[in-house]
């Protein structure tokens, strides 16, 4: 992770990915740990919007890790942001309240398609064995 951090525009406390699990040109997965000082939990439990950010960050970190393995001189993103999402589905409010400090969320993305500076992906976030969020996203990146 420390090798990848300089390649993405995120900086603490907005770096939410804790571990890269796997990555390739077309898919990736990572782990997000629910830290007590994390900005993704509120009194209502895990924020649905946080799950969308988990998926977007999973793409950013895993894709840059893959690029770095292919070319050690890979240039960092100047800017990157979630441009849009569709078909977003979230677990019930009750299920989101079950996510607690100390838990892990496993995030996966797949179906990468590049359209110039826009990348389209599908992704999901899982808590235990349950999908708590899924969506298709367009992510803008600029180098």
DSSP file (Angstrom, degrees, kcal/mol; ACC not computed):
  #  RESIDUE AA STRUCTURE BP1 BP2  ACC     N-H-->O    O-->H-N    N-H-->O    O-->H-N    TCO  KAPPA ALPHA  PHI   PSI    X-CA   Y-CA   Z-CA
    1    1 A X    >>        0   0    0      0, 0.0     4,-2.1     0, 0.0     3,-0.7   0.000 360.0 360.0 360.0 -41.4    0.0    0.0    0.0
    2    2 A X  H 3>  +     0   0    0      1,-0.3     4,-0.6     2,-0.2     0, 0.0   0.839 360.0  53.1 -62.5 -31.5    2.8    2.5    0.9
    3    3 A X  H 34 S+     0   0    0      1,-0.2    -1,-0.3     2,-0.1     4,-0.1   0.795 113.0  44.1 -70.6 -27.8    4.2    2.1   -2.6
    4    4 A X  H X> S+     0   0    0     -3,-0.7     3,-2.4     1,-0.2     4,-0.6   0.784  92.3  80.5 -88.6 -29.9    0.8    2.9   -4.2
    5    5 A X  H >< S+     0   0    0     -4,-2.1     3,-1.1     1,-0.3    -1,-0.2   0.838  88.5  55.1 -50.9 -42.0   -0.2    5.8   -2.1
    6    6 A X  T 3< S+     0   0    0     -4,-0.6    -1,-0.3     1,-0.2    -2,-0.1   0.698 103.5  58.9 -66.2 -14.1    2.0    8.4   -4.0
    7    7 A X  T <4 S+     0   0    0     -3,-2.4    70,-2.9    69,-0.1     2,-0.3   0.612 100.4  60.2 -90.1 -13.0    0.2    7.3   -7.2
    8    8 A X  S << S-     0   0    0     -3,-1.1    68,-0.1    -4,-0.6    70,-0.0  -0.818  80.6-127.2-114.7 155.3   -3.4    8.2   -6.1
    9    9 A X  S    S+     0   0    0     -2,-0.3     2,-0.1     2,-0.0    -1,-0.1   0.564  75.1 108.2 -78.8  -6.2   -4.7   11.6   -5.1
   10   10 A X        -     0   0    0     -5,-0.1     2,-0.3     4,-0.1    -2,-0.2  -0.451  44.4-179.0 -74.7 143.1   -6.2   10.3   -1.8
   11   11 A X    >   -     0   0    0     -2,-0.1     3,-2.5    -5,-0.0    -2,-0.0  -0.977  36.5 -49.8-136.2 150.4   -4.5   11.3    1.5
   12   12 A X  T 3  S+     0   0    0      1,-0.3     4,-0.1    -2,-0.3     0, 0.0  -0.280 120.9  30.2 -54.7 142.6   -5.4   10.3    5.1
   13   13 A X  T 3  S+     0   0    0      2,-0.1    26,-0.4    24,-0.0    -1,-0.3  -0.947 123.6  53.6 -90.3  13.4   -7.9   10.4    6.5
   14   14 A X  S <  S+     0   0    0     -3,-2.5     2,-0.8    24,-0.1    -2,-0.2   0.350  80.3 100.2 -93.1   7.2   -9.6    9.8    3.1
   15   15 A X        +     0   0    0      1,-0.2    -2,-0.1    -5,-0.1   -10,-0.0  -0.839  42.3 164.9 -88.5 110.5   -7.5    6.7    2.4
   16   16 A X        +     0   0    0     -2,-0.8     2,-0.4    37,-0.1    17,-0.3   0.604  41.3  95.6-106.3 -14.6  -10.0    3.9    3.3
   17   17 A X        +     0   0    0      1,-0.2    15,-0.2    15,-0.1     3,-0.1  -0.662  44.1 177.1 -79.4 128.2   -8.4    0.9    1.6
   18   18 A X        +     0   0    0     13,-2.6     2,-0.3    -2,-0.4    14,-0.2   0.736  63.1  15.6-101.5 -29.2   -6.3   -1.0    4.1
   19   19 A X  E     -A   31   0A   0     12,-1.6    12,-2.6   -18,-0.1     2,-0.5  -0.985  60.9-137.2-151.8 134.5   -5.1   -4.0    2.1
   20   20 A X  E     +A   30   0A   0     -2,-0.3    10,-0.3    10,-0.2     3,-0.1  -0.816  22.1 178.1 -87.5 127.2   -4.9   -5.0   -1.6
   21   21 A X  E     -     0   0A   0      8,-2.3     2,-0.3    -2,-0.5     9,-0.2   0.873  62.4 -16.0 -96.0 -49.5   -5.9   -8.6   -1.9
   22   22 A X  E     +A   29   0A   0      7,-1.6     7,-2.7     2,-0.0    -1,-0.4  -0.989  59.6 179.6-154.0 155.5   -5.7   -9.2   -5.7
   23   23 A X  E     +A   28   0A   0     -2,-0.3     2,-0.2     5,-0.3     5,-0.2  -0.975   8.3 156.9-160.1 147.2   -5.5   -7.1   -8.9
   24   24 A X        -     0   0    0      3,-2.3    42,-0.2    -2,-0.3    43,-0.1  -0.818  60.1 -79.6-149.5-172.2   -5.2   -7.5  -12.6
   25   25 A X  S    S+     0   0    0     -2,-0.2     3,-0.1     1,-0.2    38,-0.0   0.745 127.9  29.6 -68.8 -22.1   -6.0   -5.4  -15.7
   26   26 A X  S    S+     0   0    0      1,-0.2    86,-1.0    85,-0.1    85,-0.5   0.491 123.9  15.9-120.7  -5.1   -9.7   -6.3  -15.4
   27   27 A X        +     0   0    0     83,-0.2    -3,-2.3    84,-0.1     2,-0.3  -0.989  53.1 175.3-161.6 164.6  -10.6   -6.9  -11.8
   28   28 A X  E     -AB  23 109A   0     81,-1.9    81,-2.3    -2,-0.3     2,-0.3  -0.987  10.8-155.1-165.6 165.8   -9.4   -6.4   -8.2
   29   29 A X  E     +AB  22 108A   0     -7,-2.7    -8,-2.3    -2,-0.3    -7,-1.6  -0.991  13.9 170.3-148.4 154.1  -10.2   -6.8   -4.6
   30   30 A X  E     -AB  20 107A   0     77,-2.2    77,-2.5    -2,-0.3     2,-0.4  -0.928  28.2-112.8-153.1 174.6   -9.2   -5.2   -1.3
   31   31 A X  E     -AB  19 106A   0    -12,-2.6   -13,-2.6    -2,-0.3   -12,-1.6  -0.956  16.4-164.9-119.9 135.7  -10.0   -5.0    2.4
   32   32 A X  E     - B   0 105A   0     73,-2.7    73,-2.8    -2,-0.4     2,-0.4  -0.988  14.0-150.8-117.6 121.4  -11.4   -2.0    4.3
   33   33 A X  E     - B   0 104A   0     -2,-0.5     2,-1.5   -17,-0.3    71,-0.2  -0.759  18.6-123.1 -94.2 137.0  -11.1   -2.2    8.1
   34   34 A X        -     0   0    0     69,-3.1    68,-2.9    -2,-0.4     2,-0.2  -0.626  35.4-171.1 -81.8  89.5  -13.7   -0.4   10.2
   35   35 A X    >   -     0   0    0     -2,-1.5     3,-1.6    66,-0.2     6,-0.2  -0.540  30.1-125.6 -78.7 146.1  -11.5    1.8   12.3
   36   36 A X  T 3  S+     0   0    0      1,-0.3    -1,-0.1    -2,-0.2     5,-0.1   0.813 113.7  48.4 -64.9 -27.6  -13.1    3.7   15.1
   37   37 A X  T 3  S+     0   0    0      3,-0.0    -1,-0.3     2,-0.0   -24,-0.0   0.406  87.3 123.3 -90.4   3.8  -11.7    7.0   13.8
   38   38 A X    X   -     0   0    0     -3,-1.6     3,-0.6     1,-0.1   -24,-0.1  -0.311  62.2-139.6 -64.8 147.1  -12.9    6.1   10.2
   39   39 A X  T 3  S+     0   0    0    -26,-0.4    -1,-0.1     1,-0.2    -3,-0.1   0.363  90.0  76.6 -88.7   5.1  -15.2    8.6    8.6
   40   40 A X  T 3  S+     0   0    0     -5,-0.2     7,-2.3    10,-0.1     2,-0.4   0.596  82.1  71.8 -94.3 -12.8  -17.4    5.9    7.1
   41   41 A X  E <   +F   46   0B   0     -3,-0.6     2,-0.2     5,-0.2     5,-0.2  -0.854  56.5 168.0-105.6 140.4  -19.4    5.0   10.2
   42   42 A X  E >   -F   45   0B   0      3,-2.5     3,-2.2    -2,-0.4    -2,-0.0  -0.729  56.3 -79.2-132.9-174.9  -22.0    7.2   11.8
   43   43 A X  T 3  S+     0   0    0      1,-0.3     3,-0.1    -2,-0.2    -2,-0.0   0.785 131.1  54.8 -59.0 -26.4  -24.6    6.8   14.5
   44   44 A X  T 3  S-     0   0    0      1,-0.3     2,-0.3    52,-0.0    -1,-0.3   0.372 117.8-114.3 -87.8   4.7  -26.8    5.1   11.9
   45   45 A X  E <  S+F   42   0B   0     -3,-2.2    -3,-2.5    52,-0.1    -1,-0.3  -0.715  74.5   6.2  99.7-151.7  -24.0    2.6   11.2
   46   46 A X  E    S-F   41   0B   0     50,-2.0     2,-0.3    -2,-0.3    -5,-0.2  -0.528  77.7-125.5 -71.3 128.0  -22.2    2.3    7.9
   47   47 A X    >>  -     0   0    0     -7,-2.3     4,-1.1    -2,-0.3     3,-0.6  -0.563   7.3-137.9 -74.9 135.1  -23.1    5.1    5.5
   48   48 A X  H >> S+     0   0    0     -2,-0.3     4,-1.2     1,-0.2     3,-0.5   0.887 104.9  57.9 -59.1 -40.0  -24.3    3.8    2.1
   49   49 A X  H 3> S+     0   0    0      1,-0.2     4,-1.7     2,-0.2    -1,-0.2   0.820  98.5  60.8 -62.8 -29.6  -22.3    6.6    0.4
   50   50 A X  H <> S+     0   0    0     -3,-0.6     4,-2.4     1,-0.2    -1,-0.2   0.883  98.9  56.5 -63.4 -37.8  -19.1    5.1    2.1
   51   51 A X  H <X S+     0   0    0     -4,-1.1     4,-1.9    -3,-0.5    -1,-0.2   0.885 104.8  51.4 -62.8 -38.6  -19.7    1.8    0.3
   52   52 A X  H  X S+     0   0    0     -4,-1.2     4,-2.2     1,-0.2    -1,-0.2   0.911 110.3  49.3 -63.4 -41.2  -19.7    3.6   -3.1
   53   53 A X  H  X S+     0   0    0     -4,-1.7     4,-3.0     1,-0.2     5,-0.3   0.872 105.7  57.7 -65.7 -36.7  -16.4    5.2   -2.1
   54   54 A X  H  X S+     0   0    0     -4,-2.4     4,-2.4     2,-0.2    -1,-0.2   0.932 108.8  45.7 -56.8 -45.7  -15.0    1.9   -1.1
   55   55 A X  H  X S+     0   0    0     -4,-1.9     4,-2.1     2,-0.2    -2,-0.2   0.929 113.7  48.2 -65.4 -45.3  -15.6    0.5   -4.6
   56   56 A X  H  X S+     0   0    0     -4,-2.2     4,-2.3     1,-0.2    -2,-0.2   0.923 114.1  46.2 -61.7 -44.7  -14.1    3.6   -6.3
   57   57 A X  H  X S+     0   0    0     -4,-3.0     4,-3.0     2,-0.2     5,-0.4   0.873 107.2  58.0 -67.4 -35.7  -11.0    3.5   -4.1
   58   58 A X  H  X S+     0   0    0     -4,-2.4     4,-2.5    -5,-0.3     5,-0.4   0.941 108.9  46.3 -57.4 -45.8  -10.6   -0.2   -4.6
   59   59 A X  H  X S+     0   0    0     -4,-2.1     4,-2.8     2,-0.2     5,-0.3   0.953 113.8  48.6 -60.4 -49.2  -10.5    0.5   -8.4
   60   60 A X  H  X S+     0   0    0     -4,-2.3     4,-1.7     1,-0.2    -2,-0.2   0.936 117.6  38.4 -58.0 -51.1   -8.0    3.3   -7.9
   61   61 A X  H  X S+     0   0    0     -4,-3.0     4,-2.1     2,-0.2    -1,-0.2   0.934 120.2  44.6 -69.4 -46.2   -5.6    1.5   -5.6
   62   62 A X  H  X S+     0   0    0     -4,-2.5     4,-2.4    -5,-0.4    -2,-0.2   0.900 113.0  50.7 -67.9 -39.8   -5.8   -1.9   -7.3
   63   63 A X  H  X S+     0   0    0     -4,-2.8     4,-2.5    -5,-0.4    -1,-0.2   0.901 112.2  47.1 -66.3 -38.3   -5.5   -0.5  -10.9
   64   64 A X  H  X S+     0   0    0     -4,-1.7     4,-2.5    -5,-0.3    -1,-0.2   0.866 109.9  53.4 -70.2 -34.7   -2.4    1.6   -9.9
   65   65 A X  H  X S+     0   0    0     -4,-2.1     4,-1.7     2,-0.2    -2,-0.2   0.922 111.2  46.8 -63.0 -42.6   -0.9   -1.5   -8.2
   66   66 A X  H  X S+     0   0    0     -4,-2.4     4,-1.5     2,-0.2    -2,-0.2   0.940 112.2  49.2 -63.9 -46.5   -1.4   -3.4  -11.4
   67   67 A X  H  X S+     0   0    0     -4,-2.5     4,-2.7     1,-0.2    -2,-0.2   0.893 108.6  54.3 -59.7 -39.6    0.0   -0.6  -13.6
   68   68 A X  H  < S+     0   0    0     -4,-2.5    -1,-0.2     1,-0.2    -2,-0.2   0.865 106.0  51.7 -64.0 -36.4    3.1   -0.4  -11.2
   69   69 A X  H  < S+     0   0    0     -4,-1.7    -1,-0.2     1,-0.2     3,-0.2   0.828 115.1  43.0 -69.5 -29.0    3.8   -4.1  -11.7
   70   70 A X  H  < S+     0   0    0     -4,-1.5     2,-0.3     1,-0.3    -2,-0.2   0.829 134.1  13.0 -81.9 -34.4    3.7   -3.6  -15.5
   71   71 A X    ><  -     0   0    0     -4,-2.7     3,-2.0    -5,-0.2    -1,-0.3  -0.840  60.1-161.4-147.7 102.3    5.7   -0.4  -15.5
   72   72 A X  T 3  S+     0   0    0     -2,-0.3    -4,-0.1     1,-0.3    -1,-0.1   0.694  93.6  61.2 -59.4 -17.5    7.6    0.8  -12.4
   73   73 A X  T 3  S+     0   0    0      2,-0.0    -1,-0.3    -5,-0.0    -5,-0.1   0.176  74.2 150.2 -94.3  18.0    7.7    4.3  -13.9
   74   74 A X    <   -     0   0    0     -3,-2.0     2,-0.2    -7,-0.1    -6,-0.0  -0.224  45.2-126.6 -51.9 133.9    3.9    4.6  -13.9
   75   75 A X        -     0   0    0      1,-0.1    -1,-0.1   -68,-0.0     3,-0.1  -0.588  25.3-111.1 -84.5 147.5    2.8    8.2  -13.4
   76   76 A X        -     0   0    0     -2,-0.2     2,-0.3     1,-0.1   -68,-0.2  -0.280  32.6 -96.5 -73.2 161.3    0.4    9.1  -10.7
   77   77 A X        -     0   0    0    -70,-2.9    66,-0.3     1,-0.2     3,-0.1  -0.603  25.7-160.9 -69.1 134.4   -3.2   10.3  -11.2
   78   78 A X  S    S+     0   0    0     64,-3.6     2,-0.3     1,-0.4    65,-0.2   0.879  79.6   1.5 -78.4 -44.1   -3.4   14.1  -11.0
   79   79 A X  E     +C  142   0A   0     63,-1.5    63,-2.6    -3,-0.1    -1,-0.4  -0.988  66.4 171.9-141.3 149.7   -7.1   13.9  -10.3
   80   80 A X  E     +C  141   0A   0     -2,-0.3     2,-0.3    61,-0.2    61,-0.2  -0.940  10.3 156.0-156.1 136.2   -9.5   11.0   -9.9
   81   81 A X  E     -C  140   0A   0     59,-2.1    59,-2.7    -2,-0.3     2,-0.7  -0.993  49.0 -94.5-159.0 158.1  -13.2   11.0   -8.8
   82   82 A X  E     -C  139   0A   0     -2,-0.3    57,-0.2    57,-0.2     3,-0.1  -0.641  37.3-175.9 -72.6 112.9  -16.4    9.1   -9.0
   83   83 A X  E     -     0   0A   0     55,-2.4     2,-0.3    -2,-0.7    56,-0.2   0.875  58.8 -26.9 -84.1 -39.8  -18.2   10.6  -11.9
   84   84 A X  E     -C  138   0A   0     54,-1.6    54,-2.7     2,-0.0     2,-0.3  -0.983  51.4-154.9-165.0 165.2  -21.5    8.7  -11.7
   85   85 A X  E     -C  137   0A   0     -2,-0.3     2,-0.3    52,-0.2    52,-0.2  -0.986   9.8-176.2-145.0 155.8  -23.1    5.5  -10.6
   86   86 A X  E     +C  136   0A   0     50,-2.4    50,-2.4    -2,-0.3     3,-0.1  -0.956  63.4  29.6-146.5 165.7  -26.1    3.5  -11.6
   87   87 A X  E    S+     0   0A   0     -2,-0.3     2,-0.3     1,-0.2    -1,-0.1   0.823  75.6 174.0  52.9  34.7  -28.0    0.4  -10.5
   88   88 A X  E     -     0   0A   0     47,-0.1     2,-0.4    -3,-0.1    47,-0.2  -0.556   8.9-174.1 -74.5 133.2  -26.8    1.0   -6.9
   89   89 A X  E     -C  134   0A   0     45,-2.7    45,-1.9    -2,-0.3     2,-0.3  -0.991   1.1-169.2-129.8 138.0  -28.2   -1.4   -4.4
   90   90 A X  E     -C  133   0A   0     -2,-0.4    43,-0.2    43,-0.2     3,-0.1  -0.925  25.3-108.9-128.0 150.3  -27.7   -1.2   -0.7
   91   91 A X        -     0   0    0     41,-2.3    41,-0.1    -2,-0.3    -1,-0.0  -0.209  55.8 -77.8 -64.8 166.6  -28.5   -3.5    2.2
   92   92 A X     >  -     0   0    0      1,-0.1     4,-2.3     3,-0.0     5,-0.2  -0.186  40.3-108.9 -63.6 160.1  -31.3   -2.5    4.6
   93   93 A X  H  > S+     0   0    0      1,-0.2     4,-1.8     2,-0.2     5,-0.1   0.898 122.0  54.5 -56.6 -40.6  -30.7    0.2    7.2
   94   94 A X  H  > S+     0   0    0      1,-0.2     4,-0.7     2,-0.2    -1,-0.2   0.922 108.3  48.0 -59.8 -45.1  -30.8   -2.6    9.8
   95   95 A X  H >4 S+     0   0    0      1,-0.2     3,-0.8     2,-0.2     4,-0.4   0.879 109.1  53.1 -65.7 -37.8  -28.1   -4.5    8.0
   96   96 A X  H >< S+     0   0    0     -4,-2.3   -50,-2.0     1,-0.2     3,-1.0   0.826 103.4  58.0 -66.9 -30.3  -25.9   -1.4    7.7
   97   97 A X  H 3< S+     0   0    0     -4,-1.8    -1,-0.2   -52,-0.2    -2,-0.2   0.708  94.4  67.6 -70.8 -18.5  -26.2   -0.8   11.5
   98   98 A X  T << S+     0   0    0     -3,-0.8     2,-0.5    -4,-0.7    -1,-0.2   0.670  76.1  97.4 -75.1 -16.6  -24.7   -4.3   12.0
   99   99 A X    <   -     0   0    0     -3,-1.0     2,-0.3    -4,-0.4   -53,-0.1  -0.637  61.0-179.1 -75.3 122.5  -21.3   -3.2   10.6
  100  100 A X    >   -     0   0    0     -2,-0.5     3,-2.1     1,-0.1   -66,-0.2  -0.766  36.4 -77.4-122.9 163.5  -19.2   -2.3   13.7
  101  101 A X  T 3  S+     0   0    0     -2,-0.3   -66,-0.2     1,-0.2     3,-0.1  -0.373 119.0  33.4 -54.7 135.4  -15.8   -1.0   14.5
  102  102 A X  T 3  S+     0   0    0    -68,-2.9    -1,-0.2     1,-0.4   -67,-0.1   0.151  93.3 116.7  98.2 -17.8  -13.3   -3.9   14.1
  103  103 A X    <   -     0   0    0     -3,-2.1   -69,-3.1   -69,-0.2    -1,-0.4  -0.354  57.2-133.8 -78.2 162.8  -15.2   -5.5   11.2
  104  104 A X  E     -B   33   0A   0    -71,-0.2    24,-0.6    -3,-0.1     2,-0.5  -0.924   7.0-154.1-117.0 145.7  -13.8   -5.8    7.7
  105  105 A X  E     -BD  32 127A   0    -73,-2.8   -73,-2.7    -2,-0.4     2,-0.6  -0.979  10.7-149.1-113.8 128.5  -15.4   -5.0    4.4
  106  106 A X  E     -BD  31 126A   0     20,-2.3    20,-2.8    -2,-0.5     2,-0.4  -0.886  15.9-164.0 -99.8 126.7  -14.2   -6.9    1.3
  107  107 A X  E     +BD  30 125A   0    -77,-2.5   -77,-2.2    -2,-0.6     2,-0.3  -0.919   9.1 179.7-116.9 133.4  -14.6   -4.9   -1.9
  108  108 A X  E     -BD  29 124A   0     16,-2.5    16,-2.5    -2,-0.4     2,-0.3  -0.963   5.5-175.4-131.4 148.8  -14.4   -6.3   -5.4
  109  109 A X  E     +BD  28 123A   0    -81,-2.3   -81,-1.9    -2,-0.3     2,-0.3  -0.968  10.9 159.5-138.3 158.4  -14.7   -4.7   -8.9
  110  110 A X  E     + D   0 122A   0     12,-2.5    12,-2.5    -2,-0.3   -83,-0.2  -0.924  43.1  65.5-160.0 177.7  -14.7   -6.2  -12.4
  111  111 A X  E     -     0   0A   0    -85,-0.5     2,-0.2    -2,-0.3   -84,-0.1   0.865  63.1-167.8  67.4  38.7  -15.7   -5.5  -16.0
  112  112 A X  E     +     0   0A   0    -86,-1.0     2,-0.4     9,-0.1     9,-0.2  -0.413  11.2 175.4 -66.8 126.4  -13.2   -2.7  -16.5
  113  113 A X  E     - D   0 120A   0      7,-2.0     7,-3.0    -2,-0.2     2,-0.5  -0.994  18.4-147.4-131.3 126.9  -13.9   -0.7  -19.7
  114  114 A X  E     + D   0 119A   0     -2,-0.4     2,-0.3     5,-0.2     5,-0.2  -0.820  17.3 177.0 -98.0 128.7  -11.9    2.4  -20.6
  115  115 A X  E >   - D   0 118A   0      3,-3.7     3,-1.5    -2,-0.5     2,-0.4  -0.701  64.7 -73.9-126.5  76.3  -13.5    5.2  -22.5
  116  116 A X  T 3  S-     0   0    0     -2,-0.3    -1,-0.2     1,-0.3     0, 0.0  -0.568 115.9  -8.7  68.1-124.8  -10.8    7.8  -22.7
  117  117 A X  T 3  S+     0   0    0     -2,-0.4    24,-2.5    -3,-0.1     2,-0.4   0.427 125.7  83.3 -85.5   2.1  -10.4    9.4  -19.3
  118  118 A X  E <   -DE 115 140A   0     -3,-1.5    -3,-3.7    22,-0.2     2,-0.4  -0.894  60.2-165.9-106.7 134.9  -13.6    7.6  -18.0
  119  119 A X  E     -DE 114 139A   0     20,-2.5    20,-3.0    -2,-0.4     2,-0.5  -0.978   7.8-151.4-118.9 133.1  -13.4    4.0  -16.7
  120  120 A X  E     +DE 113 138A   0     -7,-3.0    -7,-2.0    -2,-0.4     2,-0.3  -0.895  24.7 164.1-104.7 130.3  -16.6    2.0  -16.2
  121  121 A X  E     - E   0 137A   0     16,-2.2    16,-3.0    -2,-0.5     2,-0.4  -0.935  30.7-139.9-137.0 160.6  -16.6   -0.8  -13.6
  122  122 A X  E     +DE 110 136A   0    -12,-2.5   -12,-2.5    -2,-0.3     2,-0.3  -0.925  35.0 164.7-112.8 149.0  -19.0   -2.9  -11.7
  123  123 A X  E     -DE 109 135A   0     12,-2.4    12,-2.0    -2,-0.4     2,-0.3  -0.981  22.4-159.7-158.1 169.4  -18.4   -3.6   -8.0
  124  124 A X  E     -DE 108 134A   0    -16,-2.5   -16,-2.5    -2,-0.3     2,-0.4  -0.988  11.9-143.6-150.9 156.9  -19.6   -4.7   -4.7
  125  125 A X  E     -DE 107 133A   0      8,-2.4     7,-2.8    -2,-0.3     8,-1.3  -0.990  20.6-162.1-122.7 132.9  -18.8   -4.4   -1.0
  126  126 A X  E     -DE 106 131A   0    -20,-2.8   -20,-2.3    -2,-0.4     2,-0.5  -0.941  13.1-164.8-120.9 137.8  -19.4   -7.4    1.3
  127  127 A X  E >  S-DE 105 130A   0      3,-2.3     3,-2.1    -2,-0.4     2,-0.3  -0.990  78.1 -35.3-116.9 121.5  -19.7   -7.6    5.1
  128  128 A X  T 3  S-     0   0    0    -24,-0.6   -22,-0.1    -2,-0.5    -2,-0.0  -0.532 127.0 -32.4  57.6-123.1  -19.3  -11.2    6.3
  129  129 A X  T 3  S+     0   0    0     -2,-0.3     2,-0.4    -3,-0.1    -1,-0.3   0.380 117.8 100.5-103.4   4.4  -20.9  -13.1    3.4
  130  130 A X  E <  S- E   0 127A   0     -3,-2.1    -3,-2.3     2,-0.0     2,-0.6  -0.741  71.1-130.2 -97.9 135.5  -23.5  -10.5    2.6
  131  131 A X  E     + E   0 126A   0     -2,-0.4    -5,-0.3    -5,-0.2     3,-0.1  -0.726  28.5 175.8 -74.8 119.3  -23.4   -8.1   -0.3
  132  132 A X  E     +     0   0A   0     -7,-2.8   -41,-2.3    -2,-0.6     2,-0.3   0.566  66.0  14.3-103.1 -12.4  -24.1   -4.7    1.4
  133  133 A X  E     +CE  90 125A   0     -8,-1.3    -8,-2.4   -43,-0.2    -1,-0.3  -0.949  59.1 172.4-159.2 140.1  -23.6   -2.6   -1.7
  134  134 A X  E     +CE  89 124A   0    -45,-1.9   -45,-2.7    -2,-0.3     2,-0.3  -0.986  15.1 148.6-145.0 149.8  -23.3   -3.1   -5.5
  135  135 A X  E     - E   0 123A   0    -12,-2.0   -12,-2.4    -2,-0.3     2,-0.4  -0.983  42.3-118.6-168.2 160.2  -23.2   -0.6   -8.3
  136  136 A X  E     -CE  86 122A   0    -50,-2.4   -50,-2.4    -2,-0.3     2,-0.3  -0.928  41.9-169.0-104.7 139.6  -21.9    0.2  -11.7
  137  137 A X  E     -CE  85 121A   0    -16,-3.0   -16,-2.2    -2,-0.4     2,-0.5  -0.920  27.4-146.9-132.9 153.6  -19.6    3.3  -11.8
  138  138 A X  E     -CE  84 120A   0    -54,-2.7   -55,-2.4    -2,-0.3   -54,-1.6  -0.992  23.8-167.0-113.8 126.0  -17.9    5.7  -14.1
  139  139 A X  E     -CE  82 119A   0    -20,-3.0   -20,-2.5    -2,-0.5     2,-0.4  -0.958   9.3-147.3-118.3 128.3  -14.6    6.9  -12.7
  140  140 A X  E     +CE  81 118A   0    -59,-2.7   -59,-2.1    -2,-0.5     2,-0.4  -0.785  20.2 178.4 -93.0 133.3  -12.8    9.9  -14.1
  141  141 A X  E     -C   80   0A   0    -24,-2.5     2,-0.4    -2,-0.4   -61,-0.2  -0.996   9.9-170.7-135.3 145.2   -9.0    9.9  -14.0
  142  142 A X  E      C   79   0A   0    -63,-2.6   -64,-3.6    -2,-0.4   -63,-1.5  -1.000 360.0 360.0-133.6 134.3   -6.4   12.4  -15.3
  143  143 A X              0   0    0     -2,-0.4    -1,-0.1   -66,-0.3   -67,-0.1   0.380 360.0 360.0-106.7 360.0   -2.7   11.8  -15.4
